[in-house]
């Protein structure tokens, strides 16, 4: 899969909509793209521009943290910067579950960007699919989670013992394999 970036589309930017879905708010979606930095960066299309979210961070020392601390965004330092260096076609997409009671849709757009300015946005894909199978699998998954959470103390204890036994046996097997490799290495040295 890999990383991606997020894109929001402001209402100031015209976003094409399919004919039967003109009343839906396509601007409220959080879209993803792999055509920019792919570092979970936040971008937006606003006022005809591609803008990137920038902010300042400070290092907070924390002796309990495995790295000795962490970076934290400084409040009030967020600004949106126009990306003048980008001239490209950017594809951005989203899976909209339950767009209608019995349908999901895969949305994909293409934005033509020249020097950070939006020249054109096109709707590339609008794949409407039946969601009955997905809903069935979602329900089965939720039922399984509920069943797992509602186990009695005895079942949880047995599962815990079984899990720790598997880990211990795996560790023992790994130690023996390492020992066997060491013996073979010693034999080859002779």
C-alpha positions in Angstrom: 0.0 0.0 0.0 2.5 2.6 1.1 2.0 6.1 2.4 -0.2 8.8 0.8 -1.2 12.5 1.3 -4.6 13.9 2.1 -6.4 16.5 0.0 -9.4 18.6 0.9 -11.3 20.6 -1.7 -12.7 24.0 -0.6 -16.1 25.1 -1.9 -14.3 27.9 -3.8 -13.1 25.3 -6.2 -15.5 23.8 -8.8 -15.7 20.0 -8.3 -17.5 18.1 -11.1 -20.4 15.8 -9.9 -22.2 13.0 -11.7 -25.7 13.9 -13.0 -27.8 12.0 -10.5 -25.7 13.1 -7.5 -25.7 17.0 -7.9 -27.1 17.5 -4.4 -24.4 15.5 -2.6 -21.6 17.4 -0.8 -18.4 16.1 -2.6 -16.4 19.0 -1.0 -16.9 17.5 2.5 -14.8 14.3 1.6 -11.2 13.8 2.6 -9.4 12.6 -0.5 -6.1 10.7 -0.8 -3.4 11.0 -3.4 -0.1 9.3 -4.2 1.0 12.0 -6.7 2.6 14.4 -4.2 5.1 13.8 -1.3 3.5 10.5 0.0 4.4 11.5 3.6 0.9 12.0 5.1 1.1 15.7 4.3 -2.1 17.7 4.2 -2.9 19.6 1.0 -6.0 21.6 -0.1 -7.4 23.1 -3.2 -8.6 26.6 -2.4 -9.1 29.8 -4.4 -7.8 28.1 -7.5 -4.5 27.0 -5.9 -2.8 23.9 -4.5 -1.8 24.7 -0.9 0.3 22.7 1.6 -0.2 22.9 5.4 2.9 24.1 7.2 3.5 24.5 10.9 6.4 24.9 13.4 7.2 22.1 15.8 9.0 21.9 19.1 10.8 19.0 20.7 9.3 17.9 24.0 11.7 16.0 26.3 10.1 12.9 27.8 12.4 10.4 29.6 9.7 7.7 29.4 9.5 8.0 25.6 11.7 5.5 23.8 13.4 8.3 21.8 13.7 10.6 24.8 10.9 12.9 23.6 8.7 13.8 20.7 7.8 16.6 18.3 4.7 18.7 19.0 3.1 21.2 16.8 3.3 24.8 18.2 -0.2 26.3 18.5 -0.9 29.2 16.2 1.8 28.4 13.7 -0.3 26.7 11.0 -0.3 28.4 7.6 -1.2 27.3 4.1 1.5 27.8 1.5 0.9 27.8 -2.3 3.0 25.1 -4.0 4.5 27.1 -6.9 6.9 24.3 -7.7 4.2 21.8 -8.8 3.2 21.4 -12.5 1.6 18.1 -12.9 -1.6 16.0 -13.1 -2.7 15.0 -9.6 -5.1 12.1 -9.1 -7.1 12.1 -5.9 -9.7 9.6 -4.8 -12.0 8.3 -2.1 -14.3 5.3 -1.3 -17.7 6.7 -0.2 -19.5 4.1 1.7 -23.3 4.2 1.7 -23.6 7.0 -0.7 -27.1 5.6 -1.1 -28.7 3.0 1.2 -27.7 0.2 -1.1 -24.6 1.6 -2.9 -20.9 2.5 -2.3 -18.9 4.5 -4.8 -15.3 4.8 -5.8 -14.6 8.5 -6.7 -11.5 9.5 -8.6 -10.6 13.0 -9.9 -7.7 14.4 -11.9 -6.5 17.9 -11.3 -4.3 19.7 -13.8 -1.9 21.9 -11.9 0.5 24.5 -13.4 2.8 26.4 -11.1 0.5 25.7 -8.2 -2.6 27.0 -10.0 -5.5 24.7 -10.8 -6.2 24.7 -14.5 -8.9 22.0 -14.5 -10.4 19.3 -12.4 -12.1 16.3 -14.1 -14.1 13.4 -12.7 -12.1 10.3 -13.9 -14.1 7.5 -12.2 -17.5 7.1 -10.5 -17.9 3.4 -9.9 -21.2 2.8 -8.2 -21.4 -0.7 -6.6 -23.8 -2.8 -4.6 -22.9 -2.7 -0.9 -24.9 -5.6 0.4 -21.9 -8.0 0.4 -19.7 -5.4 2.2 -22.5 -4.8 4.8 -22.8 -8.5 5.4 -19.0 -8.8 6.0 -19.0 -5.8 8.2 -21.8 -7.3 10.3 -20.0 -10.6 10.6 -16.8 -8.8 11.7 -18.7 -6.8 14.3 -20.4 -10.0 15.6 -17.1 -11.8 15.8 -15.6 -8.9 17.8 -18.6 -8.8 20.1 -18.4 -12.6 20.6 -14.7 -12.2 21.4 -15.2 -9.5 23.9 -18.1 -11.4 25.6 -16.0 -14.5 26.4 -16.1 -15.6 30.1 -13.0 -15.6 32.3 -12.3 -19.2 31.7 -12.1 -18.9 27.9 -9.9 -15.8 28.2 -7.6 -17.6 30.5 -7.3 -20.6 28.2 -6.7 -18.3 25.2 -4.0 -16.5 27.1 -2.2 -19.7 28.2 -2.4 -21.0 24.6 -0.9 -17.7 23.2 2.0 -17.7 25.7 2.6 -21.4 25.1 2.8 -20.7 21.3 5.3 -17.9 21.9 7.5 -20.0 24.2 7.5 -23.0 21.8 8.4 -20.6 19.0 11.3 -19.2 21.0 12.5 -22.7 21.9 12.4 -23.8 18.3 14.2 -20.7 17.1 17.0 -21.3 19.7 17.4 -24.9 18.5 17.6 -23.8 14.9 20.2 -21.3 15.8 22.2 -23.9 17.7 21.9 -26.4 14.8 23.2 -23.7 12.5 26.1 -23.0 14.8 27.0 -26.7 14.9 26.9 -26.9 11.1 29.1 -23.8 10.9 31.7 -25.4 13.3 31.7 -28.6 11.2 32.3 -26.6 8.0 35.2 -24.8 9.7 37.0 -28.1 10.3 
